[in-house]
Amino acid sequence: MATETPATKRPDGRGAAGPGTSGHAPGAPGPHDEPGSDPVLAAIGAALLQLRRSWAKPDLMKRIRAQTPAGTGGRPLQISNLMVVNAVAALTAEARPDDPPREITVGAVAERLEIDPSTASRLVGHAIDAGLVSRRPSPVDARRANLGLTDAGRRVKQVGDRFRRAYLDELMAGWTADERAEFARLLTRFTDAAARAPRYSDGIDKIFEEARAE
């Protein structure tokens, strides 16, 4: 896929890994590459780390908070609130009009977010306290709680989606429609592969283990 910006360059001309990188061409060995290393994979890894640093900044939540009312008790929105809101919205959207009544439980949220049930229960409780999620009797089993979005929760979802679309549109302002479509296809393929092999978590233990051995 040809784009105006090489994979190892940022729009400002600096390397994808941040200031101080050489920004050598993709496929060319870097000064610190190990023998036999793949420079393309190294470039992808550096780009992913840069994305992680950039998206860890709290700008999105600040903007969302500015356009949505505070939750119950005036508590500011948390990123975990947004995670639960998106999970409940996605689970709700999966139900078709002709489907039988279904329930959206804490367990379903835990599965959607790929977290343990106790953590999901705590995060759902926080979203309920913030006035973003409602809890009502399940249509399947009245002993269980069925979750749904409140008006405030739907508003948070709408604002979050709008900012996400505007952000991505700004990042890809110089891209053609074909480039956007190809990137979406490849990124979806990459994400699906990562979901099937969720072993990578920076590999910190393995890194230090091998470093000590050397």
C-alpha positions as CSV (number, residue, x, y, z in Angstrom):
1,M,0.0,0.0,0.0
2,A,1.6,3.3,-1.1
3,T,1.0,6.3,1.1
4,E,2.5,9.7,1.3
5,T,4.1,8.9,4.7
6,P,6.6,6.0,4.9
7,A,5.9,3.5,7.7
8,T,8.9,4.5,9.7
9,K,8.3,8.2,9.4
10,R,6.0,10.5,11.2
11,P,4.4,13.4,9.4
12,D,6.9,15.8,11.0
13,G,9.8,13.8,9.6
14,R,10.9,12.2,12.8
15,G,11.3,8.4,13.2
16,A,8.3,6.4,14.3
17,A,9.9,5.6,17.6
18,G,10.1,9.3,18.5
19,P,12.9,11.9,18.7
20,G,16.4,10.7,18.2
21,T,15.7,7.8,15.8
22,S,17.5,7.8,12.5
23,G,14.4,7.1,10.4
24,H,16.2,4.8,8.0
25,A,14.2,3.5,5.0
26,P,12.0,0.4,5.5
27,G,13.9,-2.8,4.7
28,A,17.3,-1.2,5.4
29,P,19.3,-2.4,8.4
30,G,19.4,0.0,11.3
31,P,22.6,0.8,13.3
32,H,21.4,-1.2,16.3
33,D,19.7,-4.1,14.5
34,E,20.7,-7.6,15.6
35,P,22.1,-9.9,12.9
36,G,19.2,-11.6,11.2
37,S,16.6,-9.2,12.6
38,D,13.7,-8.1,10.3
39,P,13.8,-4.3,9.9
40,V,10.1,-4.3,8.8
41,L,9.0,-6.0,12.0
42,A,11.2,-3.6,14.0
43,A,9.5,-0.7,12.3
44,I,6.1,-2.1,13.1
45,G,7.0,-2.6,16.7
46,A,8.4,0.9,17.0
47,A,5.2,2.3,15.5
48,L,3.0,0.4,17.9
49,L,5.0,1.6,20.9
50,Q,4.7,5.2,19.6
51,L,0.9,4.7,19.2
52,R,0.7,3.4,22.8
53,R,2.5,6.4,24.2
54,S,0.4,8.8,22.1
55,W,-3.0,7.3,23.0
56,A,-2.1,6.9,26.7
57,K,-2.5,10.7,26.9
58,P,-5.7,11.9,28.6
59,D,-6.7,14.3,25.8
60,L,-9.7,12.3,24.7
61,M,-11.2,12.0,28.2
62,K,-10.7,15.7,28.8
63,R,-12.6,16.6,25.7
64,I,-15.4,14.1,26.4
65,R,-15.7,15.4,30.0
66,A,-16.0,19.0,28.7
67,Q,-19.1,18.0,26.6
68,T,-20.9,15.7,28.9
69,P,-22.3,16.2,32.4
70,A,-20.6,14.8,35.4
71,G,-22.0,11.6,36.8
72,T,-23.9,11.2,39.9
73,G,-22.3,13.1,42.7
74,G,-20.3,15.1,40.3
75,R,-17.7,12.4,39.7
76,P,-15.6,13.0,36.6
77,L,-15.7,10.4,33.8
78,Q,-13.0,7.7,33.9
79,I,-11.6,5.7,31.0
80,S,-13.1,2.6,32.6
81,N,-16.5,4.2,32.4
82,L,-16.1,4.6,28.7
83,M,-14.9,1.0,28.3
84,V,-18.1,-0.2,30.1
85,V,-20.3,2.1,28.1
86,N,-18.8,0.9,24.8
87,A,-19.2,-2.8,25.9
88,V,-22.8,-2.4,26.9
89,A,-23.6,-0.5,23.6
90,A,-21.9,-3.1,21.5
91,L,-23.7,-6.0,23.2
92,T,-27.0,-4.1,22.8
93,A,-26.3,-3.5,19.1
94,E,-25.7,-7.2,18.5
95,A,-29.4,-8.0,19.3
96,R,-31.6,-8.1,16.2
97,P,-35.2,-6.9,16.4
98,D,-36.5,-10.4,15.7
99,D,-34.3,-12.0,18.4
100,P,-35.8,-13.3,21.6
101,P,-35.2,-11.1,24.7
102,R,-31.6,-11.3,25.8
103,E,-29.7,-10.2,28.8
104,I,-26.6,-8.1,29.1
105,T,-24.9,-9.2,32.3
106,V,-21.7,-8.4,34.1
107,G,-20.4,-11.7,32.8
108,A,-21.1,-10.6,29.2
109,V,-19.2,-7.3,29.8
110,A,-16.3,-9.2,31.3
111,E,-16.1,-11.4,28.2
112,R,-16.4,-8.4,25.9
113,L,-13.6,-6.5,27.6
114,E,-11.5,-9.7,28.2
115,I,-11.2,-9.1,31.9
116,D,-12.1,-11.3,34.9
117,P,-15.7,-11.1,36.3
118,S,-14.7,-9.5,39.6
119,T,-13.0,-6.6,37.8
120,A,-15.9,-6.3,35.5
121,S,-18.3,-6.2,38.4
122,R,-16.3,-3.3,40.0
123,L,-16.1,-1.3,36.7
124,V,-19.8,-1.8,36.0
125,G,-20.6,-0.6,39.5
126,H,-18.6,2.5,38.9
127,A,-20.4,3.2,35.6
128,I,-23.7,2.7,37.4
129,D,-22.7,5.1,40.2
130,A,-21.7,7.6,37.5
131,G,-25.2,7.4,36.1
132,L,-24.1,6.0,32.7
133,V,-25.4,2.4,33.0
134,S,-28.7,1.2,34.4
135,R,-29.4,-2.1,36.2
136,R,-32.8,-3.8,35.9
137,P,-34.2,-7.3,36.2
138,S,-33.1,-9.7,33.4
139,P,-35.8,-10.8,30.9
140,V,-34.3,-14.2,31.0
141,D,-33.8,-14.7,34.7
142,A,-35.2,-12.2,37.2
143,R,-32.6,-13.2,39.7
144,R,-29.9,-11.6,37.4
145,A,-29.3,-8.0,36.5
146,N,-29.7,-6.8,33.0
147,L,-27.6,-3.8,32.0
148,G,-28.4,-1.0,29.7
149,L,-27.3,2.6,28.9
150,T,-28.9,5.6,30.5
151,D,-29.5,8.8,28.5
152,A,-26.2,10.1,29.9
153,G,-24.5,6.9,28.9
154,R,-25.8,7.2,25.3
155,R,-24.6,10.8,25.2
156,V,-21.1,9.7,26.3
157,K,-21.1,7.1,23.6
158,Q,-22.1,9.5,21.0
159,V,-19.5,12.1,22.0
160,G,-16.8,9.5,22.2
161,D,-17.6,8.1,18.8
162,R,-17.7,11.6,17.3
163,F,-14.3,12.5,18.6
164,R,-12.8,9.2,17.6
165,R,-14.0,9.6,14.0
166,A,-12.8,13.2,13.9
167,Y,-9.4,12.2,15.3
168,L,-8.9,9.4,12.7
169,D,-10.1,11.7,9.9
170,E,-7.5,14.2,10.9
171,L,-4.7,11.7,11.0
172,M,-5.6,10.4,7.6
173,A,-6.4,13.7,5.9
174,G,-3.8,13.2,3.1
175,W,-4.9,9.6,2.4
176,T,-7.0,8.5,-0.6
177,A,-10.2,6.5,-0.2
178,D,-8.4,3.4,-1.4
179,E,-5.5,3.9,1.1
180,R,-8.0,4.2,3.9
181,A,-9.9,1.1,2.8
182,E,-6.7,-0.9,2.5
183,F,-5.4,0.3,5.9
184,A,-8.7,-0.7,7.5
185,R,-8.5,-4.2,5.9
186,L,-4.9,-4.8,7.0
187,L,-5.4,-3.4,10.5
188,T,-8.5,-5.5,11.0
189,R,-6.6,-8.6,9.9
190,F,-3.7,-7.7,12.2
191,T,-6.1,-7.1,15.1
192,D,-7.8,-10.4,14.5
193,A,-4.5,-12.2,14.5
194,A,-3.5,-10.5,17.8
195,A,-6.8,-11.5,19.4
196,R,-6.2,-15.2,18.4
197,A,-2.7,-15.1,20.0
198,P,-2.9,-12.9,23.1
199,R,0.5,-13.8,24.4
200,Y,2.2,-10.5,23.9
201,S,2.2,-8.1,26.9
202,D,5.5,-6.3,26.3
203,G,7.3,-9.6,27.1
204,I,8.9,-7.9,30.1
205,D,9.7,-11.1,32.0
206,K,11.1,-12.8,28.9
207,I,13.2,-9.7,28.1
208,F,14.9,-9.6,31.5
209,E,15.3,-13.4,31.6
210,E,17.1,-13.5,28.3
211,A,19.1,-10.3,29.1
212,R,20.4,-11.9,32.3
213,A,21.4,-15.1,30.5
214,E,23.5,-13.1,28.1
